[in-house]
Amino acid sequence: MLVLLRQLSLGFAMTAVTFLGASPLALARVGAPYSLESLRPYLERGYTTRLGWEGWPITTEDPHLYLYDRQSLVRRAELEFGLINNSQIVSQTLRLTLAPGELSPFAQAEINGFLREASHNQLSINDLKPIFAQDCPGQWRLRGTWALSYLREATDLYLKLSQEEAPRAKPIHQCHQRKKK
C-alpha cells in the first residue's frame, strides 16, 4: 500500500512517499510491468513527478521522475521510463546535471543506483569505466544482453539502458580501441 503525505515547504508543495507492506523486490527493471511500484526505488531516494512536486498525488500517468536539490531547488537528475503501451518498461533514461570535470560522488551514486535498479543488479558503475575513461559517446553492449547509450555534454550526462537494442549495439571492448582526437 502506498501512502502519500503532503507538506508545504519553502512555498512549494512537496509530496513524501511511504510504502507500507511493499514487496522487497523493486520492479523498476527493464522488462518489468510498469506500475506505481516501478517508481518506488526512485521515490524512496527523493525523486518526484511534476504533479508530486506541485503537491498532487503521484501516479503513473507521466513516466518522468525528477530529483531536486533540497537547498537550491535546482534539478539534479531526471529519469524517464520508456514504455510499450504504457504497461511494460523497455528502457530507462537517466539525465544528470553535472558540474564540469570529474563525476562527483553524488553523480556516481545516482549512476550506480540507476544501473542496479534498471538491470535488476546485473550492472553497476564499474561496467561503465571504459566509457567514462575514453569518453565514448554512442551505444554500447554490456554483458551481452544490455545496450547502454551514453552522451556527455558540458553540464549534462545521459544514460539510456535497454535490452531490445543490445543486438545492434557495439561491444564495449570497441570503446577501448577508440582513438582520442
PyMOL commands that place a pseudoatom at each C-alpha (Angstrom):
pseudoatom trace, name=CA, resn=MET, resi=1, chain=A, elem=C, hetatm=0, pos=[0.000, 0.000, 0.000]
pseudoatom trace, name=CA, resn=LEU, resi=2, chain=A, elem=C, hetatm=0, pos=[1.241, 3.460, -0.867]
pseudoatom trace, name=CA, resn=VAL, resi=3, chain=A, elem=C, hetatm=0, pos=[0.713, 6.379, 1.474]
pseudoatom trace, name=CA, resn=LEU, resi=4, chain=A, elem=C, hetatm=0, pos=[1.168, 9.921, 0.181]
pseudoatom trace, name=CA, resn=LEU, resi=5, chain=A, elem=C, hetatm=0, pos=[1.734, 12.774, 2.602]
pseudoatom trace, name=CA, resn=ARG, resi=6, chain=A, elem=C, hetatm=0, pos=[1.716, 16.434, 1.619]
pseudoatom trace, name=CA, resn=GLN, resi=7, chain=A, elem=C, hetatm=0, pos=[3.563, 19.251, 3.288]
pseudoatom trace, name=CA, resn=LEU, resi=8, chain=A, elem=C, hetatm=0, pos=[4.307, 22.806, 2.284]
pseudoatom trace, name=CA, resn=SER, resi=9, chain=A, elem=C, hetatm=0, pos=[7.957, 23.729, 2.322]
pseudoatom trace, name=CA, resn=LEU, resi=10, chain=A, elem=C, hetatm=0, pos=[9.540, 26.971, 1.130]
pseudoatom trace, name=CA, resn=GLY, resi=11, chain=A, elem=C, hetatm=0, pos=[6.335, 27.850, -0.675]
pseudoatom trace, name=CA, resn=PHE, resi=12, chain=A, elem=C, hetatm=0, pos=[6.425, 24.670, -2.754]
pseudoatom trace, name=CA, resn=ALA, resi=13, chain=A, elem=C, hetatm=0, pos=[4.168, 21.719, -2.144]
pseudoatom trace, name=CA, resn=MET, resi=14, chain=A, elem=C, hetatm=0, pos=[6.205, 18.591, -1.560]
pseudoatom trace, name=CA, resn=THR, resi=15, chain=A, elem=C, hetatm=0, pos=[4.931, 15.030, -1.520]
pseudoatom trace, name=CA, resn=ALA, resi=16, chain=A, elem=C, hetatm=0, pos=[6.531, 12.485, 0.782]
pseudoatom trace, name=CA, resn=VAL, resi=17, chain=A, elem=C, hetatm=0, pos=[6.082, 8.851, -0.144]
pseudoatom trace, name=CA, resn=THR, resi=18, chain=A, elem=C, hetatm=0, pos=[5.970, 5.927, 2.232]
pseudoatom trace, name=CA, resn=PHE, resi=19, chain=A, elem=C, hetatm=0, pos=[5.452, 2.324, 1.209]
pseudoatom trace, name=CA, resn=LEU, resi=20, chain=A, elem=C, hetatm=0, pos=[3.746, 0.096, 3.728]
pseudoatom trace, name=CA, resn=GLY, resi=21, chain=A, elem=C, hetatm=0, pos=[3.926, -3.661, 3.300]
pseudoatom trace, name=CA, resn=ALA, resi=22, chain=A, elem=C, hetatm=0, pos=[5.664, -3.271, -0.042]
pseudoatom trace, name=CA, resn=SER, resi=23, chain=A, elem=C, hetatm=0, pos=[7.436, -6.152, -1.692]
pseudoatom trace, name=CA, resn=PRO, resi=24, chain=A, elem=C, hetatm=0, pos=[11.220, -6.172, -1.154]
pseudoatom trace, name=CA, resn=LEU, resi=25, chain=A, elem=C, hetatm=0, pos=[11.628, -6.682, -4.921]
pseudoatom trace, name=CA, resn=ALA, resi=26, chain=A, elem=C, hetatm=0, pos=[11.643, -3.312, -6.660]
pseudoatom trace, name=CA, resn=LEU, resi=27, chain=A, elem=C, hetatm=0, pos=[10.035, -3.562, -10.073]
pseudoatom trace, name=CA, resn=ALA, resi=28, chain=A, elem=C, hetatm=0, pos=[11.893, -0.721, -11.769]
pseudoatom trace, name=CA, resn=ARG, resi=29, chain=A, elem=C, hetatm=0, pos=[13.910, -3.018, -14.010]
pseudoatom trace, name=CA, resn=VAL, resi=30, chain=A, elem=C, hetatm=0, pos=[13.828, -3.026, -17.797]
pseudoatom trace, name=CA, resn=GLY, resi=31, chain=A, elem=C, hetatm=0, pos=[11.403, -5.700, -18.973]
pseudoatom trace, name=CA, resn=ALA, resi=32, chain=A, elem=C, hetatm=0, pos=[9.124, -5.482, -15.925]
pseudoatom trace, name=CA, resn=PRO, resi=33, chain=A, elem=C, hetatm=0, pos=[5.498, -4.340, -16.000]
pseudoatom trace, name=CA, resn=TYR, resi=34, chain=A, elem=C, hetatm=0, pos=[5.142, -0.592, -15.366]
pseudoatom trace, name=CA, resn=SER, resi=35, chain=A, elem=C, hetatm=0, pos=[3.219, 0.309, -12.222]
pseudoatom trace, name=CA, resn=LEU, resi=36, chain=A, elem=C, hetatm=0, pos=[3.385, 2.629, -9.240]
pseudoatom trace, name=CA, resn=GLU, resi=37, chain=A, elem=C, hetatm=0, pos=[5.685, 0.031, -7.679]
pseudoatom trace, name=CA, resn=SER, resi=38, chain=A, elem=C, hetatm=0, pos=[8.144, 0.707, -10.560]
pseudoatom trace, name=CA, resn=LEU, resi=39, chain=A, elem=C, hetatm=0, pos=[8.652, 4.218, -9.208]
pseudoatom trace, name=CA, resn=ARG, resi=40, chain=A, elem=C, hetatm=0, pos=[9.315, 3.068, -5.661]
pseudoatom trace, name=CA, resn=PRO, resi=41, chain=A, elem=C, hetatm=0, pos=[13.132, 2.826, -5.585]
pseudoatom trace, name=CA, resn=TYR, resi=42, chain=A, elem=C, hetatm=0, pos=[13.425, 6.328, -7.036]
pseudoatom trace, name=CA, resn=LEU, resi=43, chain=A, elem=C, hetatm=0, pos=[10.695, 7.888, -4.889]
pseudoatom trace, name=CA, resn=GLU, resi=44, chain=A, elem=C, hetatm=0, pos=[12.423, 6.491, -1.801]
pseudoatom trace, name=CA, resn=ARG, resi=45, chain=A, elem=C, hetatm=0, pos=[15.609, 8.312, -2.894]
pseudoatom trace, name=CA, resn=GLY, resi=46, chain=A, elem=C, hetatm=0, pos=[13.808, 11.643, -3.197]
pseudoatom trace, name=CA, resn=TYR, resi=47, chain=A, elem=C, hetatm=0, pos=[12.677, 11.667, -6.827]
pseudoatom trace, name=CA, resn=THR, resi=48, chain=A, elem=C, hetatm=0, pos=[9.205, 13.007, -7.578]
pseudoatom trace, name=CA, resn=THR, resi=49, chain=A, elem=C, hetatm=0, pos=[6.876, 13.588, -10.503]
pseudoatom trace, name=CA, resn=ARG, resi=50, chain=A, elem=C, hetatm=0, pos=[5.842, 17.038, -11.756]
pseudoatom trace, name=CA, resn=LEU, resi=51, chain=A, elem=C, hetatm=0, pos=[2.447, 16.575, -10.129]
pseudoatom trace, name=CA, resn=GLY, resi=52, chain=A, elem=C, hetatm=0, pos=[4.089, 15.338, -6.921]
pseudoatom trace, name=CA, resn=TRP, resi=53, chain=A, elem=C, hetatm=0, pos=[6.291, 18.447, -6.862]
pseudoatom trace, name=CA, resn=GLU, resi=54, chain=A, elem=C, hetatm=0, pos=[3.131, 20.555, -7.039]
pseudoatom trace, name=CA, resn=GLY, resi=55, chain=A, elem=C, hetatm=0, pos=[1.550, 18.623, -4.164]
pseudoatom trace, name=CA, resn=TRP, resi=56, chain=A, elem=C, hetatm=0, pos=[-0.717, 16.339, -6.177]
pseudoatom trace, name=CA, resn=PRO, resi=57, chain=A, elem=C, hetatm=0, pos=[-0.840, 12.543, -5.775]
pseudoatom trace, name=CA, resn=ILE, resi=58, chain=A, elem=C, hetatm=0, pos=[1.893, 10.623, -7.560]
pseudoatom trace, name=CA, resn=THR, resi=59, chain=A, elem=C, hetatm=0, pos=[0.554, 8.486, -10.407]
pseudoatom trace, name=CA, resn=THR, resi=60, chain=A, elem=C, hetatm=0, pos=[1.987, 6.507, -13.312]
pseudoatom trace, name=CA, resn=GLU, resi=61, chain=A, elem=C, hetatm=0, pos=[0.461, 8.857, -15.919]
pseudoatom trace, name=CA, resn=ASP, resi=62, chain=A, elem=C, hetatm=0, pos=[3.743, 10.612, -16.627]
pseudoatom trace, name=CA, resn=PRO, resi=63, chain=A, elem=C, hetatm=0, pos=[6.744, 8.245, -16.782]
pseudoatom trace, name=CA, resn=HIS, resi=64, chain=A, elem=C, hetatm=0, pos=[9.207, 11.018, -15.803]
pseudoatom trace, name=CA, resn=LEU, resi=65, chain=A, elem=C, hetatm=0, pos=[10.742, 11.472, -12.364]
pseudoatom trace, name=CA, resn=TYR, resi=66, chain=A, elem=C, hetatm=0, pos=[12.852, 14.399, -11.152]
pseudoatom trace, name=CA, resn=LEU, resi=67, chain=A, elem=C, hetatm=0, pos=[15.345, 14.854, -8.335]
pseudoatom trace, name=CA, resn=TYR, resi=68, chain=A, elem=C, hetatm=0, pos=[15.798, 18.380, -6.986]
pseudoatom trace, name=CA, resn=ASP, resi=69, chain=A, elem=C, hetatm=0, pos=[18.426, 19.746, -4.636]
pseudoatom trace, name=CA, resn=ARG, resi=70, chain=A, elem=C, hetatm=0, pos=[16.603, 20.428, -1.372]
pseudoatom trace, name=CA, resn=GLN, resi=71, chain=A, elem=C, hetatm=0, pos=[18.520, 23.656, -0.694]
pseudoatom trace, name=CA, resn=SER, resi=72, chain=A, elem=C, hetatm=0, pos=[18.719, 25.345, -4.100]
pseudoatom trace, name=CA, resn=LEU, resi=73, chain=A, elem=C, hetatm=0, pos=[15.672, 23.611, -5.669]
pseudoatom trace, name=CA, resn=VAL, resi=74, chain=A, elem=C, hetatm=0, pos=[17.759, 23.034, -8.828]
pseudoatom trace, name=CA, resn=ARG, resi=75, chain=A, elem=C, hetatm=0, pos=[17.022, 19.860, -10.817]
pseudoatom trace, name=CA, resn=ARG, resi=76, chain=A, elem=C, hetatm=0, pos=[19.906, 17.433, -10.353]
pseudoatom trace, name=CA, resn=ALA, resi=77, chain=A, elem=C, hetatm=0, pos=[18.542, 14.376, -12.166]
pseudoatom trace, name=CA, resn=GLU, resi=78, chain=A, elem=C, hetatm=0, pos=[15.707, 13.266, -14.407]
pseudoatom trace, name=CA, resn=LEU, resi=79, chain=A, elem=C, hetatm=0, pos=[14.586, 9.719, -15.110]
pseudoatom trace, name=CA, resn=GLU, resi=80, chain=A, elem=C, hetatm=0, pos=[12.339, 8.569, -17.939]
pseudoatom trace, name=CA, resn=PHE, resi=81, chain=A, elem=C, hetatm=0, pos=[10.763, 5.161, -18.325]
pseudoatom trace, name=CA, resn=GLY, resi=82, chain=A, elem=C, hetatm=0, pos=[10.470, 4.069, -21.974]
pseudoatom trace, name=CA, resn=LEU, resi=83, chain=A, elem=C, hetatm=0, pos=[7.205, 2.146, -22.203]
pseudoatom trace, name=CA, resn=ILE, resi=84, chain=A, elem=C, hetatm=0, pos=[5.288, -0.094, -24.592]
pseudoatom trace, name=CA, resn=ASN, resi=85, chain=A, elem=C, hetatm=0, pos=[1.523, 0.539, -24.417]
pseudoatom trace, name=CA, resn=ASN, resi=86, chain=A, elem=C, hetatm=0, pos=[2.117, 2.327, -21.088]
pseudoatom trace, name=CA, resn=SER, resi=87, chain=A, elem=C, hetatm=0, pos=[2.414, -1.115, -19.490]
pseudoatom trace, name=CA, resn=GLN, resi=88, chain=A, elem=C, hetatm=0, pos=[5.943, -2.533, -19.876]
pseudoatom trace, name=CA, resn=ILE, resi=89, chain=A, elem=C, hetatm=0, pos=[9.324, -0.902, -19.249]
pseudoatom trace, name=CA, resn=VAL, resi=90, chain=A, elem=C, hetatm=0, pos=[11.525, -1.316, -22.345]
pseudoatom trace, name=CA, resn=SER, resi=91, chain=A, elem=C, hetatm=0, pos=[14.173, 1.257, -21.444]
pseudoatom trace, name=CA, resn=GLN, resi=92, chain=A, elem=C, hetatm=0, pos=[15.184, 3.772, -18.824]
pseudoatom trace, name=CA, resn=THR, resi=93, chain=A, elem=C, hetatm=0, pos=[16.996, 7.040, -19.424]
pseudoatom trace, name=CA, resn=LEU, resi=94, chain=A, elem=C, hetatm=0, pos=[18.878, 8.953, -16.746]
pseudoatom trace, name=CA, resn=ARG, resi=95, chain=A, elem=C, hetatm=0, pos=[19.866, 12.591, -17.250]
pseudoatom trace, name=CA, resn=LEU, resi=96, chain=A, elem=C, hetatm=0, pos=[22.199, 14.076, -14.650]
pseudoatom trace, name=CA, resn=THR, resi=97, chain=A, elem=C, hetatm=0, pos=[23.017, 17.759, -14.368]
pseudoatom trace, name=CA, resn=LEU, resi=98, chain=A, elem=C, hetatm=0, pos=[26.734, 17.920, -13.606]
pseudoatom trace, name=CA, resn=ALA, resi=99, chain=A, elem=C, hetatm=0, pos=[29.455, 20.363, -12.858]
pseudoatom trace, name=CA, resn=PRO, resi=100, chain=A, elem=C, hetatm=0, pos=[32.248, 20.261, -15.453]
pseudoatom trace, name=CA, resn=GLY, resi=101, chain=A, elem=C, hetatm=0, pos=[35.050, 17.829, -14.738]
pseudoatom trace, name=CA, resn=GLU, resi=102, chain=A, elem=C, hetatm=0, pos=[35.067, 14.548, -12.876]
pseudoatom trace, name=CA, resn=LEU, resi=103, chain=A, elem=C, hetatm=0, pos=[31.938, 12.741, -11.745]
pseudoatom trace, name=CA, resn=SER, resi=104, chain=A, elem=C, hetatm=0, pos=[31.013, 13.825, -8.231]
pseudoatom trace, name=CA, resn=PRO, resi=105, chain=A, elem=C, hetatm=0, pos=[30.209, 11.268, -5.517]
pseudoatom trace, name=CA, resn=PHE, resi=106, chain=A, elem=C, hetatm=0, pos=[26.536, 12.247, -5.981]
pseudoatom trace, name=CA, resn=ALA, resi=107, chain=A, elem=C, hetatm=0, pos=[26.679, 11.527, -9.732]
pseudoatom trace, name=CA, resn=GLN, resi=108, chain=A, elem=C, hetatm=0, pos=[28.470, 8.218, -9.168]
pseudoatom trace, name=CA, resn=ALA, resi=109, chain=A, elem=C, hetatm=0, pos=[25.863, 7.146, -6.600]
pseudoatom trace, name=CA, resn=GLU, resi=110, chain=A, elem=C, hetatm=0, pos=[22.962, 8.088, -8.917]
pseudoatom trace, name=CA, resn=ILE, resi=111, chain=A, elem=C, hetatm=0, pos=[24.506, 6.279, -11.880]
pseudoatom trace, name=CA, resn=ASN, resi=112, chain=A, elem=C, hetatm=0, pos=[25.160, 3.189, -9.786]
pseudoatom trace, name=CA, resn=GLY, resi=113, chain=A, elem=C, hetatm=0, pos=[21.631, 3.220, -8.330]
pseudoatom trace, name=CA, resn=PHE, resi=114, chain=A, elem=C, hetatm=0, pos=[20.128, 3.709, -11.787]
pseudoatom trace, name=CA, resn=LEU, resi=115, chain=A, elem=C, hetatm=0, pos=[22.112, 0.824, -13.300]
pseudoatom trace, name=CA, resn=ARG, resi=116, chain=A, elem=C, hetatm=0, pos=[21.362, -1.537, -10.423]
pseudoatom trace, name=CA, resn=GLU, resi=117, chain=A, elem=C, hetatm=0, pos=[17.619, -0.787, -10.454]
pseudoatom trace, name=CA, resn=ALA, resi=118, chain=A, elem=C, hetatm=0, pos=[17.189, -0.836, -14.234]
pseudoatom trace, name=CA, resn=SER, resi=119, chain=A, elem=C, hetatm=0, pos=[19.250, -4.016, -14.732]
pseudoatom trace, name=CA, resn=HIS, resi=120, chain=A, elem=C, hetatm=0, pos=[18.000, -5.869, -11.630]
pseudoatom trace, name=CA, resn=ASN, resi=121, chain=A, elem=C, hetatm=0, pos=[21.521, -5.762, -10.102]
pseudoatom trace, name=CA, resn=GLN, resi=122, chain=A, elem=C, hetatm=0, pos=[23.244, -7.112, -13.227]
pseudoatom trace, name=CA, resn=LEU, resi=123, chain=A, elem=C, hetatm=0, pos=[25.141, -3.878, -13.935]
pseudoatom trace, name=CA, resn=SER, resi=124, chain=A, elem=C, hetatm=0, pos=[26.994, -1.322, -11.839]
pseudoatom trace, name=CA, resn=ILE, resi=125, chain=A, elem=C, hetatm=0, pos=[29.060, 1.799, -12.430]
pseudoatom trace, name=CA, resn=ASN, resi=126, chain=A, elem=C, hetatm=0, pos=[32.148, -0.428, -12.735]
pseudoatom trace, name=CA, resn=ASP, resi=127, chain=A, elem=C, hetatm=0, pos=[30.761, -1.727, -16.048]
pseudoatom trace, name=CA, resn=LEU, resi=128, chain=A, elem=C, hetatm=0, pos=[30.964, 1.845, -17.415]
pseudoatom trace, name=CA, resn=LYS, resi=129, chain=A, elem=C, hetatm=0, pos=[34.602, 2.558, -16.525]
pseudoatom trace, name=CA, resn=PRO, resi=130, chain=A, elem=C, hetatm=0, pos=[35.799, 2.165, -20.153]
pseudoatom trace, name=CA, resn=ILE, resi=131, chain=A, elem=C, hetatm=0, pos=[33.080, 4.501, -21.406]
pseudoatom trace, name=CA, resn=PHE, resi=132, chain=A, elem=C, hetatm=0, pos=[33.956, 7.195, -18.858]
pseudoatom trace, name=CA, resn=ALA, resi=133, chain=A, elem=C, hetatm=0, pos=[37.728, 6.756, -19.221]
pseudoatom trace, name=CA, resn=GLN, resi=134, chain=A, elem=C, hetatm=0, pos=[37.656, 7.085, -23.022]
pseudoatom trace, name=CA, resn=ASP, resi=135, chain=A, elem=C, hetatm=0, pos=[34.572, 9.358, -23.145]
pseudoatom trace, name=CA, resn=CYS, resi=136, chain=A, elem=C, hetatm=0, pos=[32.914, 7.097, -25.717]
pseudoatom trace, name=CA, resn=PRO, resi=137, chain=A, elem=C, hetatm=0, pos=[29.571, 8.543, -26.816]
pseudoatom trace, name=CA, resn=GLY, resi=138, chain=A, elem=C, hetatm=0, pos=[27.287, 6.115, -28.589]
pseudoatom trace, name=CA, resn=GLN, resi=139, chain=A, elem=C, hetatm=0, pos=[25.526, 2.861, -27.894]
pseudoatom trace, name=CA, resn=TRP, resi=140, chain=A, elem=C, hetatm=0, pos=[27.487, 0.038, -26.253]
pseudoatom trace, name=CA, resn=ARG, resi=141, chain=A, elem=C, hetatm=0, pos=[26.678, -3.591, -25.499]
pseudoatom trace, name=CA, resn=LEU, resi=142, chain=A, elem=C, hetatm=0, pos=[27.373, -4.605, -21.896]
pseudoatom trace, name=CA, resn=ARG, resi=143, chain=A, elem=C, hetatm=0, pos=[27.469, -8.171, -20.624]
pseudoatom trace, name=CA, resn=GLY, resi=144, chain=A, elem=C, hetatm=0, pos=[26.000, -9.425, -23.882]
pseudoatom trace, name=CA, resn=THR, resi=145, chain=A, elem=C, hetatm=0, pos=[22.370, -8.525, -23.223]
pseudoatom trace, name=CA, resn=TRP, resi=146, chain=A, elem=C, hetatm=0, pos=[22.336, -4.813, -22.314]
pseudoatom trace, name=CA, resn=ALA, resi=147, chain=A, elem=C, hetatm=0, pos=[22.567, -1.764, -24.575]
pseudoatom trace, name=CA, resn=LEU, resi=148, chain=A, elem=C, hetatm=0, pos=[23.744, 1.440, -22.934]
pseudoatom trace, name=CA, resn=SER, resi=149, chain=A, elem=C, hetatm=0, pos=[23.585, 4.723, -24.838]
pseudoatom trace, name=CA, resn=TYR, resi=150, chain=A, elem=C, hetatm=0, pos=[25.975, 7.339, -23.465]
pseudoatom trace, name=CA, resn=LEU, resi=151, chain=A, elem=C, hetatm=0, pos=[26.283, 11.054, -24.155]
pseudoatom trace, name=CA, resn=ARG, resi=152, chain=A, elem=C, hetatm=0, pos=[28.155, 13.663, -22.121]
pseudoatom trace, name=CA, resn=GLU, resi=153, chain=A, elem=C, hetatm=0, pos=[27.634, 17.358, -22.740]
pseudoatom trace, name=CA, resn=ALA, resi=154, chain=A, elem=C, hetatm=0, pos=[29.064, 20.330, -20.861]
pseudoatom trace, name=CA, resn=THR, resi=155, chain=A, elem=C, hetatm=0, pos=[26.600, 20.121, -17.957]
pseudoatom trace, name=CA, resn=ASP, resi=156, chain=A, elem=C, hetatm=0, pos=[24.519, 17.007, -18.693]
pseudoatom trace, name=CA, resn=LEU, resi=157, chain=A, elem=C, hetatm=0, pos=[25.182, 13.296, -18.824]
pseudoatom trace, name=CA, resn=TYR, resi=158, chain=A, elem=C, hetatm=0, pos=[22.663, 10.963, -20.483]
pseudoatom trace, name=CA, resn=LEU, resi=159, chain=A, elem=C, hetatm=0, pos=[22.480, 7.197, -19.997]
pseudoatom trace, name=CA, resn=LYS, resi=160, chain=A, elem=C, hetatm=0, pos=[19.817, 5.030, -21.633]
pseudoatom trace, name=CA, resn=LEU, resi=161, chain=A, elem=C, hetatm=0, pos=[19.603, 1.344, -20.772]
pseudoatom trace, name=CA, resn=SER, resi=162, chain=A, elem=C, hetatm=0, pos=[17.630, -1.224, -22.748]
pseudoatom trace, name=CA, resn=GLN, resi=163, chain=A, elem=C, hetatm=0, pos=[17.778, -4.858, -23.747]
pseudoatom trace, name=CA, resn=GLU, resi=164, chain=A, elem=C, hetatm=0, pos=[15.971, -4.826, -27.072]
pseudoatom trace, name=CA, resn=GLU, resi=165, chain=A, elem=C, hetatm=0, pos=[18.653, -2.583, -28.613]
pseudoatom trace, name=CA, resn=ALA, resi=166, chain=A, elem=C, hetatm=0, pos=[21.570, -4.806, -27.462]
pseudoatom trace, name=CA, resn=PRO, resi=167, chain=A, elem=C, hetatm=0, pos=[21.945, -6.795, -30.718]
pseudoatom trace, name=CA, resn=ARG, resi=168, chain=A, elem=C, hetatm=0, pos=[22.618, -3.547, -32.648]
pseudoatom trace, name=CA, resn=ALA, resi=169, chain=A, elem=C, hetatm=0, pos=[24.987, -2.020, -30.063]
pseudoatom trace, name=CA, resn=LYS, resi=170, chain=A, elem=C, hetatm=0, pos=[28.759, -2.115, -30.449]
pseudoatom trace, name=CA, resn=PRO, resi=171, chain=A, elem=C, hetatm=0, pos=[30.617, -4.363, -27.971]
pseudoatom trace, name=CA, resn=ILE, resi=172, chain=A, elem=C, hetatm=0, pos=[32.093, -2.413, -25.051]
pseudoatom trace, name=CA, resn=HIS, resi=173, chain=A, elem=C, hetatm=0, pos=[35.652, -3.521, -25.927]
pseudoatom trace, name=CA, resn=GLN, resi=174, chain=A, elem=C, hetatm=0, pos=[35.462, -1.342, -29.060]
pseudoatom trace, name=CA, resn=CYS, resi=175, chain=A, elem=C, hetatm=0, pos=[35.370, 1.669, -26.750]
pseudoatom trace, name=CA, resn=HIS, resi=176, chain=A, elem=C, hetatm=0, pos=[38.856, 0.663, -25.534]
pseudoatom trace, name=CA, resn=GLN, resi=177, chain=A, elem=C, hetatm=0, pos=[40.075, 0.632, -29.142]
pseudoatom trace, name=CA, resn=ARG, resi=178, chain=A, elem=C, hetatm=0, pos=[38.642, 4.085, -29.901]
pseudoatom trace, name=CA, resn=LYS, resi=179, chain=A, elem=C, hetatm=0, pos=[41.292, 6.675, -30.609]
pseudoatom trace, name=CA, resn=LYS, resi=180, chain=A, elem=C, hetatm=0, pos=[41.188, 10.048, -28.841]
pseudoatom trace, name=CA, resn=LYS, resi=181, chain=A, elem=C, hetatm=0, pos=[41.046, 13.022, -31.218]
for i in range(1, 181): cmd.bond("trace and resi %d" % i, "trace and resi %d" % (i + 1))
show_as sticks, trace
zoom trace
